[in-house]
Amino acid sequence: MNKLLKVNMKLMMRRLDVRVCAALGIILAIFEAAVSKHTDTLDWYGMFEMLIMFAFTLSAVGGLFISRDYSLNTIRNKLTVGHKRTSVYLANQITESIFFCIPVMIYFITSVIADLILIGAKGAKPSDIIMNIAVALFAMIALSALTTFISMTVKNSAGGVIPLITFYPMLMLAAIAQELELKESTLNLINSIPIPQLTILFEPDKDAAMHILSSIAITVVFIFAGTALFRRSDLK
């Protein structure tokens, strides 16, 4: 699997859209801080407001990266030279997780620097900020698992579009859940989904451990399900 990872990472680094995503992390962080400063709404939790938009962008680019294997028929070449299907799937998943997390970390680092410059350390609670960042990163990994699952199942260029179509209902569900007076158990279930997790990070997250555990569970479920389906799929 090491060879597959090396090839994936090399191909990923060469893609223009991947480089744009890394640059977008810096641009969005500076833009959010500047706008919040201008509207006098800047605080240490404003950095989380751009994550949903960023997640949609990453899912589209990540889905297109995986669908390239099918459009160029390289997926069959990998299997022909002796790579196991499980190794192919896991290599794609690891590559997607790295791709989702690195631009987001660039975004957070830039956000912290921008906030320190514009408002200083006043109002910053390192423990809350670190917990929120941890929740966001694990949610991104869960979203990467969902993106990989969809893209490896669709098996064509639509793999870059369908994750977006899937994520929008999640976003609408999160928005509606915040407005409706739902039972606490129902609200907790909705908030355990990755996209709703990102929508509640605009203030200190009081249930960070629960959200991290739910993201891990979602990641594991989609990896196992995706691997099982891919091992039985017909690639003719």
C-alpha positions in Angstrom: 0.0 0.0 0.0 3.0 2.3 0.5 3.5 2.5 -3.3 -0.1 3.3 -3.8 0.1 6.1 -1.2 3.2 7.5 -2.8 1.6 7.6 -6.2 -1.6 9.1 -4.9 0.2 11.8 -3.0 2.4 12.6 -6.0 -0.6 12.9 -8.2 -2.5 14.9 -5.6 0.4 17.4 -5.2 0.5 17.9 -9.0 -3.1 18.9 -9.4 -3.9 22.6 -9.7 -7.2 22.4 -7.9 -5.5 20.9 -4.9 -3.0 23.7 -4.8 -5.9 26.2 -5.1 -7.5 24.6 -2.1 -4.4 25.1 0.0 -4.3 28.7 -1.1 -8.0 29.1 -0.5 -7.4 28.2 3.2 -5.2 31.3 3.5 -7.6 33.5 1.5 -10.7 32.5 3.4 -9.0 32.9 6.8 -7.9 36.5 5.9 -11.2 37.3 4.3 -13.2 36.1 7.3 -11.1 38.0 9.8 -11.1 41.2 7.7 -14.9 41.2 7.2 -15.5 40.4 10.9 -13.2 43.2 11.9 -15.0 45.6 9.5 -18.4 44.7 10.9 -17.1 44.7 14.5 -18.1 41.0 15.0 -14.6 39.6 15.2 -14.0 37.1 18.0 -12.0 34.0 18.5 -14.7 31.7 17.2 -15.4 33.5 14.0 -12.7 31.3 12.4 -15.1 28.4 12.3 -17.7 30.2 10.1 -16.0 29.4 6.8 -15.6 25.7 7.4 -18.9 24.6 5.8 -18.0 26.4 2.5 -14.5 25.0 2.7 -15.9 21.4 3.3 -18.0 21.6 0.1 -15.0 22.7 -1.9 -12.8 20.0 -0.5 -15.4 17.3 -1.1 -15.8 18.3 -4.7 -12.1 18.3 -5.4 -11.5 15.1 -3.5 -14.3 13.4 -5.3 -12.9 14.4 -8.7 -9.5 13.1 -7.7 -10.9 9.6 -7.0 -13.1 9.6 -10.0 -10.0 10.2 -12.1 -9.1 6.6 -11.4 -12.2 5.5 -13.2 -12.2 8.0 -16.0 -8.6 7.1 -16.9 -9.1 3.4 -16.1 -6.1 3.4 -13.8 -8.1 1.7 -11.1 -8.0 -1.6 -13.1 -4.3 -1.1 -13.8 -3.6 -0.9 -10.1 -5.4 -4.2 -9.6 -3.7 -5.8 -12.7 -0.2 -5.2 -11.3 -1.1 -7.1 -8.1 -2.5 -4.5 -5.6 -5.3 -5.8 -3.4 -8.7 -4.0 -3.6 -8.6 -3.3 0.1 -5.2 -1.6 -0.3 -6.5 0.5 -3.2 -9.5 1.7 -1.2 -7.5 2.4 2.0 -4.8 4.3 0.0 -7.5 6.5 -1.5 -9.1 7.0 1.9 -5.8 8.0 3.5 -5.0 10.4 0.7 -8.5 12.0 1.0 -8.1 12.4 4.8 -4.7 14.1 4.3 -6.1 16.3 1.6 -9.1 17.4 3.7 -7.0 18.1 6.8 -3.9 19.9 5.5 -5.8 22.9 3.8 -8.0 23.1 7.0 -4.9 23.3 9.2 -3.5 26.0 6.9 -6.8 27.8 7.3 -6.7 27.5 11.1 -3.1 28.6 11.4 -3.8 31.6 9.2 -6.9 32.4 11.2 -5.1 32.4 14.5 -2.4 34.6 13.2 -5.0 37.0 11.7 -6.9 37.1 15.0 -3.8 37.8 17.0 -2.9 40.7 14.7 -6.4 42.2 14.7 -7.7 41.6 18.2 -4.8 40.2 20.1 -5.2 37.4 22.7 -8.1 39.1 24.5 -11.0 36.7 24.7 -9.0 33.7 23.5 -9.6 30.5 25.5 -6.9 28.1 24.2 -8.7 25.0 25.6 -12.0 25.9 23.9 -10.3 26.8 20.7 -8.2 23.6 20.6 -11.3 21.5 21.3 -13.2 23.2 18.5 -10.3 22.6 16.1 -10.2 19.0 17.1 -13.9 18.5 16.5 -13.6 20.2 13.1 -10.7 18.0 12.0 -12.4 14.8 13.0 -15.5 16.0 11.3 -13.4 16.7 8.2 -12.0 13.1 8.3 -15.5 11.8 8.6 -16.5 13.8 5.5 -13.5 12.5 3.7 -14.6 9.0 4.4 -18.1 9.8 3.1 -16.5 11.4 0.0 -14.4 8.4 -0.6 -17.3 6.0 -0.1 -19.5 7.9 -2.6 -16.8 8.4 -5.2 -15.6 4.8 -5.1 -19.2 3.6 -5.4 -20.3 5.9 -8.2 -17.3 5.0 -10.3 -17.4 8.0 -12.6 -16.9 11.8 -12.8 -20.1 12.3 -10.9 -18.1 11.3 -7.8 -17.1 14.9 -7.5 -20.7 16.2 -7.6 -22.7 13.7 -5.6 -20.9 14.5 -2.3 -22.1 18.1 -2.7 -25.6 16.9 -3.3 -25.4 14.7 -0.3 -23.9 17.4 2.0 -26.6 20.0 1.2 -29.4 18.0 2.9 -27.1 17.6 5.9 -26.6 21.4 6.0 -30.4 22.0 5.7 -31.0 19.5 8.5 -28.6 21.2 10.7 -30.1 24.6 10.1 -33.7 23.4 10.7 -32.7 21.5 13.8 -31.4 24.6 15.4 -34.7 26.4 14.8 -37.1 23.6 15.8 -37.7 22.6 19.4 -36.7 19.0 19.1 -36.1 16.5 21.8 -32.6 16.6 23.2 -31.9 13.0 22.1 -33.0 13.9 18.5 -31.0 17.0 18.5 -27.9 15.2 19.7 -28.3 12.6 17.0 -28.6 15.3 14.3 -25.6 17.1 15.7 -23.5 14.0 15.6 -23.5 14.1 11.8 -20.3 15.8 10.5 -21.9 18.8 8.7 -24.1 19.8 11.7 -21.0 19.4 13.8 -19.3 22.2 11.8 -22.4 24.4 12.2 -22.2 24.4 16.0 -18.6 25.4 16.3 -19.3 29.1 16.3 -19.1 29.1 20.1 -17.2 26.8 22.6 -18.2 23.2 22.0 -19.5 21.7 25.3 -19.8 18.2 23.8 -16.4 17.9 22.0 -15.8 14.3 23.1 -19.2 13.2 21.9 -18.7 14.8 18.5 -15.2 13.4 18.1 -16.4 9.9 18.9 -19.3 10.2 16.5 -17.0 11.4 13.7 -14.7 8.4 14.4 -17.7 6.0 14.3 -18.9 7.5 11.0 -15.4 7.2 9.6 -15.1 3.6 10.6 -18.5 2.7 9.3 -18.0 4.2 5.8 -14.5 2.7 5.5 -15.7 -0.8 6.3 -18.8 -0.4 4.1 -16.8 1.1 1.3 -14.1 -1.5 1.4 -16.7 -4.3 1.5 -18.6 -2.9 -1.5 -15.4 -2.2 -3.5 -14.2 -5.8 -3.0 -17.4 -7.1 -4.6 -17.8 -4.5 -7.3 -17.7 -5.2 -11.0 -15.1 -3.0 -12.7 -15.7 -4.2 -16.3 
